[in-house]
Amino acid sequence: MTRFPLLLLVALAPLARGADPAPLALAGHERFVTAVAFTPDGARIVTGSDDDTVRVWDAKTGKERHAIRANGKGATSVAVSADGTRLAVGCWSGAARVYDANTGKELLTLRGHKETVTAVAFAPDGARLATGSADDTLRLWNAKTGERLLALDSGNDYDVTAVAFAPCGTRLASGDGDNVVTVWDAKTGDEELSLTGHTAIVTSVAFAPDGKRLASASRDGTARVWDAKTGKCVLSLKGHTEDVTAVAYSPDGARLATASEDKTIRIWNASTGDALRVLKAQSAGAAVAFAPNGRRVAAACGNAVLVWEVEK
């Protein structure tokens, strides 16, 4: 069995005056970090990696609390339930797994997808779990029993690459390899909106905290913001020089964060689309998340996760 090294808390050299302070680095994964999420209380950071582990870190000190073997050929995505008690993990093996967030005990294994589970998302009330897969389908599950509730076909032969619940819990957004964002009725499985405009694979989707807007990221180098009711594109965020791999709203909905393969994390005004900050990393960004208080941003960059203070 592979032995994983103890956490190394990387000390980065101080930046020049006027530059952003050096981020806290969470180092310990042996392969590419694919996913990052804060727990609802902001005390812990959860990461998933191609090294087939999910790790839970102290968000303040950067020390690893515990590691979970995913047993899924690598973790593609992670999600934390709203009460902070459970973790969901998407796996390359085609399964999704649910763990106790405090002990790491496996609670459920969800099987049914025929290919890699690319994305996972808990409903706001924690009762359901959505999964997206390279088999071109989305599935909704009872998050406590593992019962399959719905199977949604994306309607094309392209991977489902991203999933996100609206704050109301009755709508679900997905992104796919056909460059389209789809909004679904999460109770019936009916398609409500098809959002077109991206010219390459959609990599990430996120609803604003009030549910009125929906953001998407794409390998076309942009992020877009859509009116979640009409489907109209209201903003196109341009500035990254390579694929945009992830997008996240701040808890107050005032800002957006994007990660990119251009080795930067960018912070934007979510209303105007103005660029606010550019955070530089040494590796391509794969995932991004705001802390629940909105003051910190964590990004998966190579084999590590970097955590910046973005607001005091």
LOMIRO-791949 format. One record per residue (C-alpha): x, y, z; residue in one letter; residue number from 1. Coordinates in steps of 0.5 Angstrom, whole numbers. Example, Ala and Ser with C-alpha at 12.3 -4.5 7.8 and 13.67 -1.06 7.14 Angstrom:
<sites>
<x=25	y=-9	z=16	res=A	n=1>
<x=27	y=-2	z=14	res=S	n=2>
</sites>
This chain:
<sites>
<x=0	y=0	z=0	res=M	n=1>
<x=3	y=7	z=-2	res=T	n=2>
<x=5	y=11	z=4	res=R	n=3>
<x=4	y=18	z=4	res=F	n=4>
<x=8	y=23	z=7	res=P	n=5>
<x=7	y=27	z=13	res=L	n=6>
<x=4	y=34	z=11	res=L	n=7>
<x=10	y=39	z=10	res=L	n=8>
<x=7	y=47	z=11	res=L	n=9>
<x=11	y=50	z=6	res=V	n=10>
<x=14	y=57	z=7	res=A	n=11>
<x=14	y=61	z=1	res=L	n=12>
<x=19	y=67	z=1	res=A	n=13>
<x=15	y=74	z=2	res=P	n=14>
<x=13	y=78	z=-4	res=L	n=15>
<x=15	y=85	z=-5	res=A	n=16>
<x=12	y=91	z=-2	res=R	n=17>
<x=5	y=92	z=-5	res=G	n=18>
<x=4	y=85	z=-7	res=A	n=19>
<x=-1	y=80	z=-4	res=D	n=20>
<x=2	y=77	z=2	res=P	n=21>
<x=4	y=69	z=1	res=A	n=22>
<x=-1	y=64	z=1	res=P	n=23>
<x=-2	y=59	z=6	res=L	n=24>
<x=0	y=52	z=3	res=A	n=25>
<x=-3	y=46	z=4	res=L	n=26>
<x=2	y=40	z=2	res=A	n=27>
<x=2	y=33	z=2	res=G	n=28>
<x=-2	y=30	z=-4	res=H	n=29>
<x=2	y=26	z=-8	res=E	n=30>
<x=-1	y=28	z=-15	res=R	n=31>
<x=-5	y=33	z=-18	res=F	n=32>
<x=-11	y=36	z=-13	res=V	n=33>
<x=-17	y=36	z=-17	res=T	n=34>
<x=-22	y=39	z=-12	res=A	n=35>
<x=-23	y=44	z=-6	res=V	n=36>
<x=-28	y=46	z=-1	res=A	n=37>
<x=-29	y=49	z=6	res=F	n=38>
<x=-33	y=46	z=11	res=T	n=39>
<x=-39	y=51	z=13	res=P	n=40>
<x=-36	y=53	z=19	res=D	n=41>
<x=-30	y=55	z=16	res=G	n=42>
<x=-25	y=51	z=20	res=A	n=43>
<x=-23	y=46	z=15	res=R	n=44>
<x=-21	y=45	z=8	res=I	n=45>
<x=-23	y=39	z=4	res=V	n=46>
<x=-19	y=37	z=-2	res=T	n=47>
<x=-19	y=31	z=-7	res=G	n=48>
<x=-13	y=29	z=-11	res=S	n=49>
<x=-11	y=24	z=-17	res=D	n=50>
<x=-7	y=20	z=-11	res=D	n=51>
<x=-14	y=17	z=-9	res=D	n=52>
<x=-14	y=21	z=-3	res=T	n=53>
<x=-19	y=26	z=1	res=V	n=54>
<x=-15	y=30	z=6	res=R	n=55>
<x=-18	y=35	z=11	res=V	n=56>
<x=-14	y=40	z=14	res=W	n=57>
<x=-14	y=46	z=19	res=D	n=58>
<x=-16	y=52	z=15	res=A	n=59>
<x=-12	y=56	z=20	res=K	n=60>
<x=-6	y=53	z=21	res=T	n=61>
<x=-5	y=48	z=15	res=G	n=62>
<x=-4	y=42	z=19	res=K	n=63>
<x=-7	y=36	z=16	res=E	n=64>
<x=-13	y=33	z=21	res=R	n=65>
<x=-14	y=26	z=17	res=H	n=66>
<x=-14	y=23	z=10	res=A	n=67>
<x=-19	y=18	z=7	res=I	n=68>
<x=-17	y=13	z=2	res=R	n=69>
<x=-22	y=14	z=-4	res=A	n=70>
<x=-22	y=7	z=-7	res=N	n=71>
<x=-24	y=10	z=-13	res=G	n=72>
<x=-18	y=10	z=-18	res=K	n=73>
<x=-17	y=18	z=-16	res=G	n=74>
<x=-22	y=23	z=-13	res=A	n=75>
<x=-25	y=28	z=-18	res=T	n=76>
<x=-29	y=32	z=-14	res=S	n=77>
<x=-31	y=34	z=-7	res=V	n=78>
<x=-37	y=37	z=-3	res=A	n=79>
<x=-39	y=38	z=4	res=V	n=80>
<x=-46	y=38	z=7	res=S	n=81>
<x=-49	y=44	z=9	res=A	n=82>
<x=-49	y=42	z=16	res=D	n=83>
<x=-42	y=40	z=15	res=G	n=84>
<x=-43	y=33	z=18	res=T	n=85>
<x=-42	y=29	z=11	res=R	n=86>
<x=-37	y=29	z=5	res=L	n=87>
<x=-38	y=27	z=-2	res=A	n=88>
<x=-33	y=25	z=-7	res=V	n=89>
<x=-33	y=23	z=-14	res=G	n=90>
<x=-29	y=18	z=-17	res=C	n=91>
<x=-25	y=16	z=-23	res=W	n=92>
<x=-28	y=9	z=-22	res=S	n=93>
<x=-35	y=11	z=-23	res=G	n=94>
<x=-37	y=11	z=-16	res=A	n=95>
<x=-39	y=17	z=-11	res=A	n=96>
<x=-38	y=16	z=-4	res=R	n=97>
<x=-40	y=19	z=2	res=V	n=98>
<x=-36	y=20	z=9	res=Y	n=99>
<x=-37	y=22	z=16	res=D	n=100>
<x=-33	y=29	z=16	res=A	n=101>
<x=-31	y=28	z=23	res=N	n=102>
<x=-28	y=21	z=23	res=T	n=103>
<x=-27	y=19	z=15	res=G	n=104>
<x=-32	y=13	z=16	res=K	n=105>
<x=-35	y=11	z=9	res=E	n=106>
<x=-43	y=12	z=10	res=L	n=107>
<x=-45	y=10	z=3	res=L	n=108>
<x=-42	y=8	z=-4	res=T	n=109>
<x=-47	y=10	z=-10	res=L	n=110>
<x=-46	y=6	z=-16	res=R	n=111>
<x=-50	y=7	z=-23	res=G	n=112>
<x=-46	y=11	z=-27	res=H	n=113>
<x=-42	y=7	z=-33	res=K	n=114>
<x=-36	y=12	z=-33	res=E	n=115>
<x=-32	y=17	z=-29	res=T	n=116>
<x=-36	y=21	z=-24	res=V	n=117>
<x=-34	y=28	z=-25	res=T	n=118>
<x=-38	y=32	z=-21	res=A	n=119>
<x=-42	y=32	z=-14	res=V	n=120>
<x=-46	y=37	z=-10	res=A	n=121>
<x=-51	y=37	z=-4	res=F	n=122>
<x=-57	y=40	z=-4	res=A	n=123>
<x=-58	y=46	z=1	res=P	n=124>
<x=-62	y=41	z=6	res=D	n=125>
<x=-57	y=36	z=5	res=G	n=126>
<x=-63	y=31	z=3	res=A	n=127>
<x=-60	y=30	z=-4	res=R	n=128>
<x=-54	y=29	z=-8	res=L	n=129>
<x=-53	y=30	z=-15	res=A	n=130>
<x=-47	y=27	z=-19	res=T	n=131>
<x=-45	y=28	z=-26	res=G	n=132>
<x=-41	y=23	z=-30	res=S	n=133>
<x=-37	y=22	z=-37	res=A	n=134>
<x=-43	y=17	z=-38	res=D	n=135>
<x=-47	y=23	z=-41	res=D	n=136>
<x=-52	y=23	z=-35	res=T	n=137>
<x=-54	y=26	z=-28	res=L	n=138>
<x=-56	y=23	z=-22	res=R	n=139>
<x=-60	y=25	z=-16	res=L	n=140>
<x=-59	y=21	z=-10	res=W	n=141>
<x=-62	y=20	z=-3	res=N	n=142>
<x=-56	y=23	z=1	res=A	n=143>
<x=-58	y=19	z=7	res=K	n=144>
<x=-60	y=12	z=4	res=T	n=145>
<x=-57	y=12	z=-3	res=G	n=146>
<x=-63	y=11	z=-6	res=E	n=147>
<x=-63	y=13	z=-14	res=R	n=148>
<x=-68	y=19	z=-14	res=L	n=149>
<x=-67	y=21	z=-22	res=L	n=150>
<x=-63	y=20	z=-28	res=A	n=151>
<x=-62	y=25	z=-33	res=L	n=152>
<x=-60	y=25	z=-40	res=D	n=153>
<x=-56	y=31	z=-42	res=S	n=154>
<x=-59	y=29	z=-49	res=G	n=155>
<x=-52	y=29	z=-53	res=N	n=156>
<x=-46	y=24	z=-53	res=D	n=157>
<x=-41	y=29	z=-48	res=Y	n=158>
<x=-39	y=29	z=-41	res=D	n=159>
<x=-43	y=32	z=-36	res=V	n=160>
<x=-37	y=36	z=-33	res=T	n=161>
<x=-40	y=40	z=-27	res=A	n=162>
<x=-46	y=40	z=-23	res=V	n=163>
<x=-49	y=45	z=-18	res=A	n=164>
<x=-56	y=46	z=-14	res=F	n=165>
<x=-59	y=53	z=-13	res=A	n=166>
<x=-60	y=56	z=-6	res=P	n=167>
<x=-68	y=54	z=-7	res=C	n=168>
<x=-66	y=47	z=-8	res=G	n=169>
<x=-71	y=46	z=-13	res=T	n=170>
<x=-66	y=47	z=-19	res=R	n=171>
<x=-60	y=44	z=-21	res=L	n=172>
<x=-55	y=47	z=-26	res=A	n=173>
<x=-50	y=42	z=-30	res=S	n=174>
<x=-44	y=44	z=-35	res=G	n=175>
<x=-42	y=39	z=-41	res=D	n=176>
<x=-37	y=38	z=-46	res=G	n=177>
<x=-42	y=41	z=-51	res=D	n=178>
<x=-40	y=48	z=-49	res=N	n=179>
<x=-47	y=48	z=-46	res=V	n=180>
<x=-50	y=50	z=-39	res=V	n=181>
<x=-57	y=47	z=-37	res=T	n=182>
<x=-62	y=48	z=-32	res=V	n=183>
<x=-66	y=43	z=-29	res=W	n=184>
<x=-72	y=42	z=-25	res=D	n=185>
<x=-69	y=38	z=-19	res=A	n=186>
<x=-76	y=35	z=-17	res=K	n=187>
<x=-78	y=33	z=-24	res=T	n=188>
<x=-72	y=32	z=-28	res=G	n=189>
<x=-75	y=37	z=-34	res=D	n=190>
<x=-70	y=41	z=-37	res=E	n=191>
<x=-72	y=49	z=-36	res=E	n=192>
<x=-66	y=53	z=-39	res=L	n=193>
<x=-61	y=51	z=-44	res=S	n=194>
<x=-55	y=57	z=-44	res=L	n=195>
<x=-51	y=57	z=-50	res=T	n=196>
<x=-45	y=62	z=-52	res=G	n=197>
<x=-39	y=58	z=-49	res=H	n=198>
<x=-34	y=56	z=-55	res=T	n=199>
<x=-31	y=50	z=-51	res=A	n=200>
<x=-32	y=45	z=-45	res=I	n=201>
<x=-36	y=48	z=-39	res=V	n=202>
<x=-32	y=46	z=-33	res=T	n=203>
<x=-35	y=49	z=-27	res=S	n=204>
<x=-42	y=52	z=-25	res=V	n=205>
<x=-44	y=56	z=-19	res=A	n=206>
<x=-51	y=59	z=-17	res=F	n=207>
<x=-51	y=66	z=-14	res=A	n=208>
<x=-53	y=66	z=-6	res=P	n=209>
<x=-59	y=69	z=-8	res=D	n=210>
<x=-61	y=64	z=-14	res=G	n=211>
<x=-62	y=70	z=-19	res=K	n=212>
<x=-55	y=69	z=-23	res=R	n=213>
<x=-51	y=63	z=-25	res=L	n=214>
<x=-44	y=63	z=-27	res=A	n=215>
<x=-40	y=58	z=-31	res=S	n=216>
<x=-33	y=57	z=-33	res=A	n=217>
<x=-30	y=54	z=-40	res=S	n=218>
<x=-24	y=52	z=-43	res=R	n=219>
<x=-25	y=58	z=-48	res=D	n=220>
<x=-22	y=62	z=-43	res=G	n=221>
<x=-28	y=66	z=-40	res=T	n=222>
<x=-33	y=66	z=-35	res=A	n=223>
<x=-40	y=68	z=-36	res=R	n=224>
<x=-45	y=70	z=-32	res=V	n=225>
<x=-53	y=69	z=-34	res=W	n=226>
<x=-59	y=71	z=-31	res=D	n=227>
<x=-62	y=65	z=-28	res=A	n=228>
<x=-69	y=66	z=-30	res=K	n=229>
<x=-69	y=68	z=-37	res=T	n=230>
<x=-62	y=65	z=-39	res=G	n=231>
<x=-59	y=71	z=-42	res=K	n=232>
<x=-52	y=72	z=-41	res=C	n=233>
<x=-51	y=79	z=-37	res=V	n=234>
<x=-43	y=78	z=-36	res=L	n=235>
<x=-37	y=75	z=-40	res=S	n=236>
<x=-31	y=75	z=-36	res=L	n=237>
<x=-25	y=76	z=-40	res=K	n=238>
<x=-17	y=76	z=-37	res=G	n=239>
<x=-15	y=69	z=-37	res=H	n=240>
<x=-10	y=67	z=-42	res=T	n=241>
<x=-11	y=60	z=-42	res=E	n=242>
<x=-17	y=55	z=-40	res=D	n=243>
<x=-22	y=57	z=-34	res=V	n=244>
<x=-22	y=51	z=-30	res=T	n=245>
<x=-27	y=53	z=-24	res=A	n=246>
<x=-31	y=59	z=-22	res=V	n=247>
<x=-34	y=60	z=-15	res=A	n=248>
<x=-39	y=66	z=-12	res=Y	n=249>
<x=-37	y=69	z=-5	res=S	n=250>
<x=-42	y=68	z=0	res=P	n=251>
<x=-45	y=75	z=0	res=D	n=252>
<x=-45	y=74	z=-8	res=G	n=253>
<x=-41	y=81	z=-9	res=A	n=254>
<x=-35	y=77	z=-12	res=R	n=255>
<x=-33	y=72	z=-16	res=L	n=256>
<x=-27	y=68	z=-16	res=A	n=257>
<x=-24	y=64	z=-22	res=T	n=258>
<x=-18	y=59	z=-23	res=A	n=259>
<x=-14	y=58	z=-29	res=S	n=260>
<x=-9	y=54	z=-33	res=E	n=261>
<x=-5	y=60	z=-34	res=D	n=262>
<x=-3	y=60	z=-26	res=K	n=263>
<x=-7	y=65	z=-24	res=T	n=264>
<x=-13	y=66	z=-19	res=I	n=265>
<x=-18	y=72	z=-21	res=R	n=266>
<x=-23	y=76	z=-17	res=I	n=267>
<x=-28	y=80	z=-20	res=W	n=268>
<x=-34	y=84	z=-18	res=N	n=269>
<x=-40	y=80	z=-19	res=A	n=270>
<x=-45	y=85	z=-21	res=S	n=271>
<x=-40	y=89	z=-26	res=T	n=272>
<x=-35	y=84	z=-28	res=G	n=273>
<x=-29	y=89	z=-26	res=D	n=274>
<x=-23	y=85	z=-25	res=A	n=275>
<x=-21	y=86	z=-17	res=L	n=276>
<x=-15	y=82	z=-16	res=R	n=277>
<x=-10	y=77	z=-19	res=V	n=278>
<x=-7	y=72	z=-15	res=L	n=279>
<x=-1	y=68	z=-18	res=K	n=280>
<x=1	y=61	z=-17	res=A	n=281>
<x=7	y=57	z=-19	res=Q	n=282>
<x=2	y=51	z=-22	res=S	n=283>
<x=-5	y=51	z=-26	res=A	n=284>
<x=-11	y=52	z=-22	res=G	n=285>
<x=-16	y=47	z=-22	res=A	n=286>
<x=-21	y=49	z=-17	res=A	n=287>
<x=-23	y=55	z=-13	res=V	n=288>
<x=-27	y=56	z=-6	res=A	n=289>
<x=-29	y=62	z=-2	res=F	n=290>
<x=-29	y=61	z=6	res=A	n=291>
<x=-36	y=62	z=9	res=P	n=292>
<x=-34	y=69	z=11	res=N	n=293>
<x=-31	y=71	z=5	res=G	n=294>
<x=-25	y=73	z=7	res=R	n=295>
<x=-20	y=67	z=4	res=R	n=296>
<x=-20	y=64	z=-2	res=V	n=297>
<x=-17	y=57	z=-3	res=A	n=298>
<x=-15	y=54	z=-10	res=A	n=299>
<x=-12	y=47	z=-12	res=A	n=300>
<x=-6	y=49	z=-16	res=C	n=301>
<x=-2	y=43	z=-18	res=G	n=302>
<x=0	y=38	z=-12	res=N	n=303>
<x=-2	y=43	z=-7	res=A	n=304>
<x=-8	y=48	z=-5	res=V	n=305>
<x=-6	y=55	z=-4	res=L	n=306>
<x=-10	y=60	z=1	res=V	n=307>
<x=-10	y=67	z=0	res=W	n=308>
<x=-13	y=73	z=5	res=E	n=309>
<x=-17	y=77	z=0	res=V	n=310>
<x=-21	y=81	z=5	res=E	n=311>
<x=-19	y=83	z=12	res=K	n=312>
</sites>
